[in-house]
Amino acid sequence: MENQKQQLQDSFGRRFKYLRLSITELCNFRCNYCLPDGNPCDTPKGGMSLLQIETLVKAFARLGTTKIRITGGEPALRKDLCEIIALCKSVEGIKTVALTTNAFLLKRDAQAYKNAGLDALNVSADSLDPRMFAAITGKNKLQDILAGVDKAVEAGIAQIKFNTVMLKQFNYKGLDAFFEYLRSHPVTWRFIELMQTGDNGQFFKANHVAGEQIKETLLAQGWQRIIRGEEAGPAQEFSHAEFAGNIGLIMPYSKDFCATCNRLRVSSQGKLHLCLFAENGVDIAPLLASGDVDASCEAIRHHVMEKKFGHFLDEGFTGATKQLAMLGG
């Protein structure tokens, strides 16, 4: 039975059972909404050690966290990714280990991820048109990625979702192609509102699409809202009797988006971020390196009480987030 005294919650009573763990800031794609020029020269090359990650996951598990999502940058750029998956899965109290990836190695490594203990997979795919995909990501890899997802299905990874950042001047007119894919594929396709960061101001103004517009279309076409689970992320999900797959909407600019926040973030450099758009983060790396789970728990619990209620995105606030690869979105 969970120790209620150990439950991690903030001053607004929100409980945090979900950790997004970045293991690298590096990415090998050049998505136009994130890293159009590739990684900058000052991008840290290294990430936390396995000892630091183990200490961190044990601390969060002791505080009631049950789900770990491994993110980047692109986490598959770390050669020890399977070790990290297995480490997270081995910690008592962690029920779900998920991975968010651009899937450039998924066709090769899907079975290895499953063998290591991976439960869930989110794959970034911003178009089903190969030319548009290449225009957005800088990589002509769509067919490889879709083949990788097929391999993940074969490997037995049951929870598979696609992520698409909606861009007015690029993929927004291609919504019908996503819907058609979902008629026969039992996956969830999530559409994400473009978020303003420190580096994408002009691009944001030209390409932001309000998720509420898509939601109105879904409801008009008979899609039904799915009840949100305790470990679920911020997406509103919808199902339809005529479709094998579901649709998710992540709408950070919508009213009350932050009210049900259940997740915290730790960067690849060992900084605790209370919000994707918080300031620079709190450096807990030295505590993690010492292997001191008790002290790490106390530090995390203390800093979570400083979490603000909202992200202030609607006021143009981007905090220290220059681009989404810093914390994996």
MIKETOR-296210 format. One record per residue (C-alpha): x, y, z. Coordinates in steps of 0.02 Angstrom, whole numbers, padded with zeros to 5 digits, always signed. Layout:
// MIKETOR-296210
XYZ
...
This chain:
// MIKETOR-296210
+00000+00000+00000
+00065+00173-00046
+00122+00279+00100
+00009+00430+00093
+00138+00535+00186
+00257+00508+00041
+00138+00567-00095
+00216+00710-00194
+00100+00858-00209
+00110+01046-00228
+00028+01188-00132
-00126+01175-00245
-00155+00993-00200
-00099+00924-00369
-00015+00754-00355
+00130+00703-00465
+00135+00522-00520
+00218+00553-00688
+00401+00599-00722
+00466+00654-00891
+00650+00612-00889
+00762+00688-01023
+00922+00590-01051
+01000+00701-01186
+00973+00871-01266
+01047+00812-01431
+00934+00776-01580
+00976+00718-01755
+00821+00793-01837
+00800+00975-01887
+00616+01007-01858
+00569+01182-01914
+00473+01218-01754
+00614+01162-01638
+00791+01147-01710
+00786+01211-01890
+00975+01236-01888
+01015+01081-01787
+01086+01078-01612
+01174+01240-01563
+01358+01234-01517
+01320+01254-01332
+01206+01100-01322
+01272+00987-01183
+01342+00825-01254
+01332+00717-01098
+01186+00669-00988
+01160+00600-00816
+01252+00441-00768
+01160+00278-00735
+01190+00305-00549
+01109+00476-00555
+00961+00409-00653
+00940+00264-00531
+00943+00381-00381
+00818+00496-00465
+00695+00360-00513
+00704+00280-00340
+00670+00449-00260
+00520+00485-00371
+00453+00309-00346
+00465+00331-00158
+00365+00492-00178
+00224+00402-00267
+00274+00419-00450
+00218+00269-00552
+00257+00320-00731
+00423+00370-00811
+00431+00439-00987
+00606+00441-01061
+00630+00588-01179
+00766+00695-01258
+00815+00777-01374
+00817+00607-01456
+00844+00474-01322
+00901+00342-01447
+01061+00443-01471
+01116+00371-01303
+01192+00199-01330
+01136+00146-01155
+00951+00180-01188
+00902-00002-01161
+00996-00002-00995
+00902+00153-00943
+00734+00075-00989
+00777-00082-00890
+00839+00020-00742
+00677+00121-00733
+00570-00035-00750
+00664-00124-00610
+00627+00009-00479
+00490-00043-00359
+00334+00062-00382
+00363+00106-00565
+00220+00029-00661
+00244+00108-00833
+00401+00151-00931
+00369+00250-01091
+00481+00321-01227
+00460+00471-01341
+00567+00458-01497
+00583+00516-01677
+00598+00328-01712
+00751+00337-01824
+00814+00174-01745
+00646+00096-01703
+00645-00027-01848
+00809-00098-01782
+00783-00084-01595
+00596-00107-01559
+00618-00284-01495
+00765-00232-01386
+00660-00094-01308
+00521-00218-01272
+00644-00343-01198
+00713-00207-01085
+00538-00177-01015
+00464-00037-01120
+00274-00023-01098
+00227+00125-01206
+00294+00219-01356
+00262+00393-01427
+00328+00424-01602
+00347+00596-01677
+00275+00602-01853
+00222+00773-01916
+00150+00719-02083
+00096+00564-02180
+00156+00644-02341
+00341+00599-02364
+00382+00766-02446
+00295+00867-02310
+00375+00759-02177
+00547+00799-02249
+00505+00983-02262
+00459+00990-02077
+00593+00877-02003
+00737+00896-02124
+00742+00706-02144
+00669+00592-02278
+00628+00456-02151
+00439+00437-02148
+00434+00261-02222
+00570+00200-02103
+00474+00272-01956
+00310+00190-02005
+00404+00025-02031
+00478+00048-01858
+00305+00067-01783
+00254-00096-01869
+00405-00179-01786
+00352-00108-01617
+00178-00184-01640
+00258-00351-01685
+00369-00339-01531
+00215-00325-01421
+00227-00143-01366
+00042-00120-01333
+00028+00067-01305
+00083+00162-01461
+00045+00343-01499
+00097+00464-01635
+00134+00647-01599
+00105+00784-01728
+00138+00968-01698
+00006+01061-01796
+00076+01196-01912
-00041+01310-02009
+00075+01333-02158
+00130+01151-02168
+00028+01001-02109
-00137+01076-02051
-00219+01046-02221
-00171+00863-02210
-00285+00817-02064
-00391+00701-02171
-00240+00589-02205
-00216+00563-02018
-00400+00521-01996
-00394+00393-02137
-00242+00309-02059
-00340+00290-01897
-00484+00199-01983
-00379+00042-01991
-00236+00067-01866
-00271+00042-01678
-00155+00180-01618
-00182+00354-01545
-00133+00504-01650
-00106+00659-01545
-00111+00834-01617
-00008+00959-01518
-00028+01147-01519
+00132+01234-01570
+00205+01317-01415
+00304+01478-01415
+00483+01460-01355
+00628+01581-01341
+00687+01543-01518
+00529+01526-01622
+00430+01688-01599
+00399+01732-01783
+00372+01551-01832
+00244+01534-01691
+00144+01684-01750
+00137+01616-01928
+00096+01436-01885
+00000+01420-01721
-00164+01325-01737
-00284+01325-01589
-00325+01148-01536
-00502+01200-01494
-00536+01216-01681
-00492+01033-01706
-00594+00983-01552
-00749+01068-01622
-00727+00972-01786
-00708+00806-01695
-00863+00831-01589
-00963+00882-01742
-00910+00721-01829
-00966+00610-01685
-00803+00582-01591
-00827+00549-01404
-00716+00607-01260
-00623+00467-01167
-00608+00476-00977
-00431+00526-00928
-00330+00398-00827
-00230+00437-00670
-00062+00415-00759
-00119+00501-00919
-00028+00650-00990
-00111+00815-01036
-00201+00756-01193
-00389+00755-01212
-00425+00592-01305
-00571+00547-01417
-00639+00386-01495
-00760+00349-01637
-00853+00188-01675
-00798+00193-01858
-00612+00211-01819
-00490+00081-01752
-00380+00218-01678
-00407+00366-01564
-00365+00551-01575
-00281+00653-01439
-00269+00842-01424
-00136+00930-01321
-00192+01110-01301
-00079+01208-01184
-00166+01372-01226
-00337+01307-01176
-00426+01360-01018
-00379+01260-00861
-00242+01161-00950
-00134+01167-00794
-00270+01123-00669
-00244+00935-00688
-00054+00939-00704
+00017+00775-00639
+00195+00777-00709
+00365+00848-00670
+00522+00855-00778
+00706+00824-00749
+00830+00880-00881
+00974+00778-00947
+01088+00886-00839
+00997+00838-00678
+00891+00994-00657
+00716+00980-00586
+00592+01081-00690
+00424+01113-00611
+00350+01160-00780
+00404+01148-00962
+00407+01337-00963
+00477+01368-00790
+00641+01461-00763
+00812+01377-00767
+00769+01228-00658
+00840+01174-00491
+01006+01081-00498
+00990+00918-00401
+01128+00829-00498
+01253+00828-00352
+01125+00743-00239
+01089+00615-00373
+01274+00581-00400
+01295+00544-00215
+01165+00406-00227
+01071+00482-00080
+00888+00439-00111
+00828+00512+00055
+00907+00682+00023
+00845+00681-00156
+00668+00649-00096
+00677+00794+00025
+00744+00912-00108
+00612+00863-00234
+00471+00878-00107
+00535+01049-00051
+00549+01123-00225
+00381+01055-00285
+00297+01166-00157
+00363+01314-00259
+00270+01260-00416
+00156+01394-00486
-00022+01357-00538
-00002+01400-00722
+00126+01417-00861
+00080+01595-00919
+00100+01545-01102
-00050+01652-01147
+00050+01802-01086
+00196+01761-01201
+00303+01687-01061
+00429+01557-01119
+00545+01550-00968
+00714+01472-01001
+00649+01357-01138
+00742+01408-01295
+00681+01256-01392
+00584+01099-01350
+00733+00980-01366
+00796+01050-01201
+00662+00955-01104
+00574+00845-01230
+00416+00948-01241
